[in-house]
Amino acid sequence: MIATVDISRWHAGGAQADAIAAELDEGLQRAGFILVKGHGIDPQLAADVRAAARRFFGLPDEVKRRYSVPVGGHGWIAPGAEANAYAEGTETPPDLKESYSLGAETAVGDPLIDRIWFAPNVWPDEVAELQPLVTQYTTAVRRLADDLLALMAHALSLPHNPFATMADRPTWTMNINHYPPVSVVGEPEPGQFRIGPHTDFGTVTILDREPGAGGLQVFSEADGWSDAPYDPEALTVNIGDLLEYWSGRRWPSGRHRVLPPQPHAPEEDLISLIYFYEANHDALVTPLQPPVGRVSGLAPVTCSAFIKERLDAITVG
């Protein structure tokens, strides 16, 4: 169901680039998810980020609380703060996870905008290595996100890549998600997930995941819920709501969830690195018209207003 795209073929140019663009378009129309190989991001870097994050998540709660922020903030987001299924209008118990969240710091000088979109990142004194590792990782992943958007514009035969200007000062969020075992979070309640069913909000999401029994599932109209394929050499990429909208609903925003700890693997303990890419906070996103888009008459939207509405929806309380 989910296509694998080797982005090094895009960099090769010519007929290879055209072929991979066609594969990407077909794969995204089918599922809103792809696996991306040939991305050039050192797997050791991701492993080092994960190890540093484990050291942070292993600290006592009273230490982690020094870095506590609400959903959408930069810092520690405690268990119980989020219920992602709320974005679909489904009331569920809170998600069984904790996160360390970081984001773009390219402030524009307007206090109201900067407070929401470009707040300074908070780094834990107890794990000094986290900042240089995450900075290196997000630089590499942003480069991949820009490459993917350029490839997507090429796949739709656009005369130029609109994201070259719409995402030159983008908002983005990096969530390091920790999914603890049952001995930490307790038995899941009915309808409770590590992350409830939802779609992401931005343009592209780039996920470096650890496979597990209580892992990622994706939804398709044809197959319902199924376990996401895992390839240790590939990153998992999905379309967010903003890119679905921009594409005139040609590419569906990939609906997904993370299962709770499973009865046969209750002590499984996973960490995911998730990079949510958006566009400039003030970018005016004008949906593509048919025949490229699937739907006509969609009104232009501003990136920040579109994302903020969805962030507010998933905040518990």
N, C-alpha and C positions, 0 to 999 in steps of 0.2 A: 504493500500500500504506500509506503513512504520511500520516495526516490533518493538515491545517493548521487550527489553532485560533486565532482572533483573540480574545485575552483582554480586549480593550477592550469586547467585547460582554458579557462577564461583569460588568464594572464598570457597564455601562448598566442592569443589573437587569431585572426583569420577564420578559416573554416572550423577550427576546434572551438573557438569562442562562440560562433554561431550555433554549433551543435549543442554545446553545454547550455546556452541560453534557451534553446527549444526544450531541452530536458527539464530545466528549472521551471519553465512556464507550465509544462504539462504536469510536473510533480506538485507544484503549488496549487494548481486548479483542482487537483484530486484531493489533497489532504491539508493544505495550509502548513505542512511540515516537510522538511527535507533533512537529510544527513549531509554534512559538508566535509569532504576530505580535501587534502592538499592545501590546507589553510596556513600551514607554516608556523603555527603557534606551538612552542616547545611544550610537550606534555609534562616535562619536569617542572616548568613554571607553575602550571595548574596544580601539580602535586604539592609544591612548596606553599602555595596560597592555602590549599586545603589543610596542610599540616599546621600552619600558623593559626588558621581559623579554629581548628580543633583545640589548640592551646587556649584560645580566648573562650570558647564555649565551655571548656572544662573548669573555668574559674568559678568561685562561689557566686551565687546570685547577688549578694550584697555588693560585690565588686562590679559585676556586669551592670547593675542598676545605675552606677555613676555615668554610664554612657547611654542610658535609656532615652528613647525618642518615640513619638507617636508614628503611626503608619504614614509613610511619605517623607519622614525625617531621615537624617543621616546619623546613624549610630545603631545601638542595640534595640531591636524590636522584640519584646518579650513574648513568650508563649501566651496565647489567648487574646492577642491584640487584633488578629486578622481573621476574617472568614471570607475567603475569595468567592465562594458560591453566591454571596450577597449581590455580586455584580450581575448575576443572572436573575436576581429576584428570588433566590432560594434561601430560606433561613436554615442555617445549619449550625451545629456547635462550632466553636472556634477551631481554626486549623492547628494541627499538632506539630508545630515547628517554632523555632526561634530563628531570627535573622540578624546579620550585621549588614547594614545598608549604607551605601556610599553613592556619591553622584558627582555630576559636573560642578565645577567651581568657577566657571567663566562668568563671573558676576557682570551685570549690565549697568549697575549704578542706581537702579531704582529699588529702594528698600523693600517695597511690596513684592516685586517680582523676585528679587534675590532671595528673600526669606523663604519663598516656596520652592523655587527652581534651582537656585545656586547657593544654597546654604553651605557654609564651610564644613568639610568633612571632619569627623571626630575620630581620633585614633587612640586605641587603648595603650596607656603607658606600660601595661604589664606584658604586652606582646609587641615590642618595638619593631620587629621584622615585618609586621603586617602591612604597614604603609608602603615601604619600597616595593614589596612584592605585588600588592594590589595595583599600585601605580603602573608598574611594568605590564601587568596583565591587562588592565583596562586600555592602555595605549595600544597593545597588540590587537585586542578584540574590537576596539573602535575602528581600526584600520580594516579589519575584516568586514565590519558592518557597512562601512563606506563602499567597499568592493562589491558587497552583495547588492546594495542599492543601485550601483552603476550597472551591474550585470542585469538586474531586473528591468532597468530602463531600456537596456539593449534588447532584452527578451521581448519587450513590447514594441520594438522598432521605433522608439521615440527619437526625434532628431537630436536631442541632447539629454543629458541626465539632470532632471530638475533638482535632485537632492544635492548636487554640487553647490548650489546656493541656498537651498532650503535647510540644509544640515551642515552649515559651516561653523555654527556656534550652537550645537545641539544640546538639548537636555538628554541625560541618560541616567540610569540607575544601575548599580551593581549590587545585587543581593547575594550574600553568602548564606544559604539556607541550611540549617541543621535540623535533621529529622531524628530525634532521639528514640531510644528503645522504649518498650512498654514499662520497664522497671523505672523509667524516669517520668513518662507522661501518663502512665496508668492505662487501663483497658480503654480502647476507643468506644465512645458512645455510638449508638445507632446514627448513621448518616454523617459520622465524623471522619475526616480525611487528614492526611498530612498537608495537602492543599486541596480544597474543594473544587468542583468542576467550574471552569472559567475560561475566558480567553484573555490574552494579554492586550495591553492598551495602545502600544506604540507602533513603530514601523517593523523592526525585526528584533527578535529575542534570540540570543546566542547562549546555549546551555552546554556546560561541561558537567556531566552527571556521573554518579556512581550507580551501577545497576543494582537492583535489589528486588526482593519479593514485594515489599511495600514501595514500589517504584512508580515511574511515569506511565500513564495510560493516555492514549489519544482517542478521539471520537471521530467517526465518520458516519455519514448517513447510511452507507452501504453495510458497514460491519458493526456499528455500535461502538462500544468501548473495547479496546485491545491494547496489550502491552506494547509500548514503543520499542522499536528495534534498537539494539545497542551495538555500536562498533567502537572499540577503544581508539581507533585512529580518526574517528569522525566527531564533529560537534553537531549537536541537534539544534536546528534553526526553525523557528516558526514565525508566521506572519501575525502581527498584532492588528487590533481594530482600526488604527489610523491608516495602515497600509491597505487593509481590505477596502476601506472607504475610498482612499486615493485611487485604487485600481478599479473603481466603479463596481466593486463586489465581484471582480473576476477571480480574485484569490481569496478564499475564505480565511478568516482569522482562526487559527488552529485551536480548537477546543480541547482541553486536557485537564488532568487531575493527577494528584500523587496519592496512591493508596495509603491507608494507615498501616502500622505494623501488622504483619500477617501472623495467624496462629502458629504456623510452622517455622516462623523466623522472628520471634518476639523481641529478640535482643539486637536485631539489625540496627545499625547506627550509620546514617548516610549524610554526606554533605554535597550540596550542589552549588555550582558557581553560575549565576544567572545574570546576563548582561542585557538590560532592557534599553533599546535604542529608540529614540524618538525623532525629533527634528528641532530646528530653532523654536524657542518658546513662542515667538510671534509669527512663525511661518504660516502663510495662508495656503491651506491644502485644498486644491481644486480637483475634484474627482474626474477621472478620465471618462469620456463619453463613449457610447457604443460607436463602432463595433469592438473597440478594445475593451472598454468597460462593459459590464453586463446590464447596468441599470442607468437610465437617463434621469436627469432632473435632480441629482443630489447637489445640495448647496455647498459652497466652500465653507471650510471650518478653520478656526485658528487652533494650532497644535495644543497650546497650553489649556485652553478652555475644554477641549475634547478630552484630554488626559485627566484633568482635575476632577471633572464630573465622575469619572470612573474610579479614581482613587478614593473619593469621598464615600462611594457606595460600598467599598469593602471594609471600611473601618468599623470595628465592633464598638457599639455604644455611641 
